[in-house]
Amino acid sequence: MADRAKERRDTQYGLLTAIAGEAGVSLGTVSKVVHRRRDVGEATRARIEALLERHGYVRPWEGDRQAPRQILAVFRDLSGPYTLEITRGIVEAAGDMGVEVIVGTTSKRSISGWLEECVEAGARGVIIVISMLTEQDQHRIVEQGLPVVLVDPLSAPSPNIPSIGVTNRNGARMAVRHLLDLGHTRIGMVAGRSHSPAGAARLHGYRAALTEAGIAYDPAIVRATDFDFGEALTATRQILRDREPPTAVFAASDAQALGVLEAARQHGVAVPGELSVISFDDTLVAAMACPPLTAVRQPFQRLGHEAMRVLMRLADGRAPASPRIELATELVLRTSTAPRNAAQA
Amino acid sequence: MADRAKERRDTQYGLLTAIAGEAGVSLGTVSKVVHRRRDVGEATRARIEALLERHGYVRPWEGDRQAPRQILAVFRDLSGPYTLEITRGIVEAAGDMGVEVIVGTTSKRSISGWLEECVEAGARGVIIVISMLTEQDQHRIVEQGLPVVLVDPLSAPSPNIPSIGVTNRNGARMAVRHLLDLGHTRIGMVAGRSHSPAGAARLHGYRAALTEAGIAYDPAIVRATDFDFGEALTATRQILRDREPPTAVFAASDAQALGVLEAARQHGVAVPGELSVISFDDTLVAAMACPPLTAVRQPFQRLGHEAMRVLMRLADGRAPASPRIELATELVLRTSTAPRNAAQA
């Protein structure tokens, strides 16, 4: 279908170009007439309309009732590396499906505004990324049957709105087990805030791994912050001043892990010689960190692909196979983790 | 038709007046909310939005298809922090104008494919970010009068297609002068490739600053790489092995600067104690580097705003005020640069 659509587009495009030539106007002017814009003189409009009719041109949206080929991807903001990876995942998956992606944020327009816009503009649906939905938003989505997929929502999961994320708890558990395998027993964590389901799940994974290894949870070397560099920097400086500082730290996101690295540098603590650091996300900044970060990788491409797949399914009026999809994470080894130094024992 | 539009306008006006009365605010306040201006309190905004919705108000530019409110922003890929900053700048500026942004890449569809899509879909225009335009693309844009604005194009500038960027040469000159002011005289550079106009201009700025200070250009401590972490890492390792290694390095982008930091770490060279590092871009990763990077800041928000402003002007059939706009850069001081150490003298 994508091929047929493209073929038709090419033919139509060629036709419009020919008509522009015949009418002695630019293609832009022909396009304006096709789209019934008002900023074209009447005589020109009439001449072009006549040519369009003579050549049997059919406006795409009038010729068939083919489903619109746009979706909305709405973010809280576009300020972190995570955002970029998700955007790329969605845009590429959509490109494969011949669908266009309108990218927006909730800084200028509320979630409910975007839901309205989806209806107004006739888009196929909305992917909402790490945002808090009000009860009213959720109610409306369900009541009106709007095709909506949530990626890493901040609000509590609703069984009626499909959401996609990764296996945060298990990924965190893998991260801590990696540190345990390297001989670390004093492991700190710069965690996310508990109101973030992803953040809470990563903390649970950390605790589960410690429990499995028979290590007591010590809140003195655990701090909850936003997924933010500056807050993690401050938190890590506190952790490093503990009477018995950790030999390894697990950060709940790349932005936080970079804060951990900077705190270590400020304290003159070598990474990984004196402190192993492991991160969660593996966005572009992880590989470019100093040292490059060992990290739990979120499969961003697959997240985008799954979000699109579920959204298209909803847009076709079919129920999602599952209200919640969790994709597996993967441990990526780089140079920020090392065996516990004998000197640290 | 004009009459019908007027009639609708009058009805809408009556509706807005009624809503103002109901909300107990002025019509001006209602109008601000309708136009999504920011100078209205959140509570008031929410109350008015709720009333607008209840009464079925439709914003004129959202309700009719005659003046499409979409533009395309096309990137080579969505893989670097620069991309995210530009996307954000465009999406936010467009949001202020009530315009939606379709984000795409040239990985699945060529530039000419996107130009076609702009016409077919009736979008107002296309912003093309760091891409190479073929002569055919350029010819088509000019011939067909397509509204197109280039941001940091890789192709040679065309006087007929407006382009926007920053004062790359002067920004680079400022960066090197900062290093000179700190007493450095042996200054290396990890430059961009010469086929990139931005990369070439930054190298020229570096050379100009050296010349002004009476320092000979030494190609042994200058390497050209892509704006890429891994290539910069390799190049810096070579530079640091020079018989007379530099005490400071200027990197032509943040991705490259992170490679410089990692090379220094691998060589056991302290930043900024033994090596000052200055970057160009100041994307989100600069502030999160270890140590945080002193950098020449590109005004991403303004770039997005200017690109939108020029594009809307073209879409309205007006010529751009200038075929080329260069925005000023700004030096942001962080901790990766320091006075030349006496020990280095």
HADDOCK unambig.tbl for C-alpha pairs under 7 A between the chains (distance, minus, plus):
assign (segid A and resid 13 and name CA) (segid B and resid 116 and name CA) 6.69 0.50 0.50
assign (segid A and resid 26 and name CA) (segid B and resid 144 and name CA) 4.80 0.50 0.50
assign (segid A and resid 26 and name CA) (segid B and resid 145 and name CA) 5.92 0.50 0.50
assign (segid A and resid 27 and name CA) (segid B and resid 144 and name CA) 4.96 0.50 0.50
assign (segid A and resid 27 and name CA) (segid B and resid 145 and name CA) 6.88 0.50 0.50
assign (segid A and resid 28 and name CA) (segid B and resid 144 and name CA) 6.28 0.50 0.50
assign (segid A and resid 28 and name CA) (segid B and resid 145 and name CA) 5.94 0.50 0.50
assign (segid A and resid 28 and name CA) (segid B and resid 146 and name CA) 5.80 0.50 0.50
assign (segid A and resid 31 and name CA) (segid B and resid 119 and name CA) 5.77 0.50 0.50
assign (segid A and resid 31 and name CA) (segid B and resid 122 and name CA) 6.48 0.50 0.50
assign (segid A and resid 35 and name CA) (segid B and resid 66 and name CA) 6.32 0.50 0.50
assign (segid A and resid 35 and name CA) (segid B and resid 122 and name CA) 6.17 0.50 0.50
assign (segid A and resid 36 and name CA) (segid B and resid 66 and name CA) 5.43 0.50 0.50
assign (segid A and resid 37 and name CA) (segid B and resid 66 and name CA) 4.38 0.50 0.50
assign (segid A and resid 37 and name CA) (segid B and resid 67 and name CA) 5.72 0.50 0.50
assign (segid A and resid 38 and name CA) (segid B and resid 66 and name CA) 6.70 0.50 0.50
assign (segid A and resid 78 and name CA) (segid B and resid 88 and name CA) 5.71 0.50 0.50
assign (segid A and resid 84 and name CA) (segid B and resid 84 and name CA) 5.86 0.50 0.50
assign (segid A and resid 88 and name CA) (segid B and resid 78 and name CA) 5.71 0.50 0.50
assign (segid A and resid 91 and name CA) (segid B and resid 104 and name CA) 6.49 0.50 0.50
assign (segid A and resid 95 and name CA) (segid B and resid 108 and name CA) 6.42 0.50 0.50
assign (segid A and resid 100 and name CA) (segid B and resid 102 and name CA) 6.59 0.50 0.50
assign (segid A and resid 101 and name CA) (segid B and resid 102 and name CA) 5.37 0.50 0.50
assign (segid A and resid 101 and name CA) (segid B and resid 103 and name CA) 5.98 0.50 0.50
assign (segid A and resid 102 and name CA) (segid B and resid 100 and name CA) 6.60 0.50 0.50
assign (segid A and resid 102 and name CA) (segid B and resid 101 and name CA) 5.37 0.50 0.50
assign (segid A and resid 102 and name CA) (segid B and resid 102 and name CA) 4.17 0.50 0.50
assign (segid A and resid 102 and name CA) (segid B and resid 103 and name CA) 6.21 0.50 0.50
assign (segid A and resid 103 and name CA) (segid B and resid 101 and name CA) 5.97 0.50 0.50
assign (segid A and resid 103 and name CA) (segid B and resid 102 and name CA) 6.20 0.50 0.50
assign (segid A and resid 103 and name CA) (segid B and resid 103 and name CA) 6.45 0.50 0.50
assign (segid A and resid 104 and name CA) (segid B and resid 91 and name CA) 6.45 0.50 0.50
assign (segid A and resid 108 and name CA) (segid B and resid 95 and name CA) 6.46 0.50 0.50
assign (segid A and resid 229 and name CA) (segid B and resid 288 and name CA) 6.37 0.50 0.50
assign (segid A and resid 258 and name CA) (segid B and resid 288 and name CA) 6.11 0.50 0.50
assign (segid A and resid 258 and name CA) (segid B and resid 289 and name CA) 6.96 0.50 0.50
assign (segid A and resid 259 and name CA) (segid B and resid 288 and name CA) 6.91 0.50 0.50
assign (segid A and resid 261 and name CA) (segid B and resid 290 and name CA) 6.62 0.50 0.50
assign (segid A and resid 262 and name CA) (segid B and resid 290 and name CA) 5.08 0.50 0.50
assign (segid A and resid 262 and name CA) (segid B and resid 291 and name CA) 6.30 0.50 0.50
assign (segid A and resid 288 and name CA) (segid B and resid 229 and name CA) 6.36 0.50 0.50
assign (segid A and resid 288 and name CA) (segid B and resid 258 and name CA) 6.09 0.50 0.50
assign (segid A and resid 288 and name CA) (segid B and resid 259 and name CA) 6.91 0.50 0.50
assign (segid A and resid 289 and name CA) (segid B and resid 258 and name CA) 6.94 0.50 0.50
assign (segid A and resid 290 and name CA) (segid B and resid 261 and name CA) 6.63 0.50 0.50
assign (segid A and resid 290 and name CA) (segid B and resid 262 and name CA) 5.07 0.50 0.50
assign (segid A and resid 290 and name CA) (segid B and resid 290 and name CA) 6.47 0.50 0.50
assign (segid A and resid 291 and name CA) (segid B and resid 262 and name CA) 6.29 0.50 0.50
